[in-house]
């Protein structure tokens, strides 16, 4: 199985979307929206912002490591 490394993040405050490359060695806990400067944090139960607001879960989740 190959990992998907690009995910489209959607800001819950302003609905701006941006394609970002996910880190492969760690979960990303914070992300600042480039449009409205809202600081995104994972929702309860999620390990990172990509799992909460992205179109693709982070690589550790894709690999079943979390």
C-alpha positions as CSV (number, residue, x, y, z in Angstrom):
1,X,0.0,0.0,0.0
2,X,1.4,3.4,-0.9
3,X,0.8,6.4,1.3
4,X,-1.1,9.4,0.2
5,X,1.0,12.4,1.3
6,X,-1.1,15.3,0.1
7,X,-4.3,16.3,1.9
8,X,-6.7,19.2,1.4
9,X,-7.2,21.0,4.7
10,X,-10.5,22.9,5.1
11,X,-10.6,25.7,7.7
12,X,-13.7,25.3,9.9
13,X,-13.8,29.1,10.5
14,X,-13.6,30.5,6.9
15,X,-13.9,27.3,4.7
16,X,-10.7,28.1,2.9
17,X,-9.1,25.0,1.5
18,X,-5.4,24.4,0.9
19,X,-3.5,21.3,-0.3
20,X,-0.6,20.5,2.1
21,X,2.0,17.8,2.2
22,X,1.8,15.8,5.4
23,X,4.8,14.8,7.4
24,X,5.6,11.1,7.3
25,X,7.4,10.8,10.6
26,X,5.0,12.6,13.0
27,X,1.5,13.9,13.5
28,X,1.0,17.7,12.9
29,X,-0.8,19.1,16.0
30,X,-1.2,22.7,14.9
31,X,-1.9,24.4,11.6
32,X,-2.5,28.2,11.0
33,X,-5.0,29.0,8.3
34,X,-3.4,31.2,5.6
35,X,-6.6,33.1,5.0
36,X,-8.0,34.0,8.5
37,X,-5.1,33.0,10.8
38,X,-7.2,30.6,12.8
39,X,-5.0,28.1,14.7
40,X,-6.4,24.7,14.0
41,X,-5.9,21.9,16.6
42,X,-7.1,18.3,16.3
43,X,-10.7,17.5,17.4
44,X,-11.0,15.3,20.5
45,X,-10.0,11.7,19.6
46,X,-8.0,12.7,16.5
47,X,-4.2,12.6,16.5
48,X,-3.6,15.6,14.2
49,X,-5.1,18.4,12.1
50,X,-5.1,16.2,9.0
51,X,-7.3,13.6,10.6
52,X,-9.7,16.4,11.8
53,X,-9.8,18.8,8.9
54,X,-8.1,17.0,5.9
55,X,-9.3,15.0,3.0
56,X,-6.9,12.2,3.8
57,X,-5.8,10.9,7.2
58,X,-2.2,11.3,8.2
59,X,0.5,8.7,7.3
60,X,0.6,7.0,10.7
61,X,-3.2,6.4,10.6
62,X,-2.9,5.2,7.0
63,X,-0.3,2.7,8.1
64,X,-2.4,1.6,11.1
65,X,0.2,2.8,13.7
66,X,-2.1,4.9,15.8
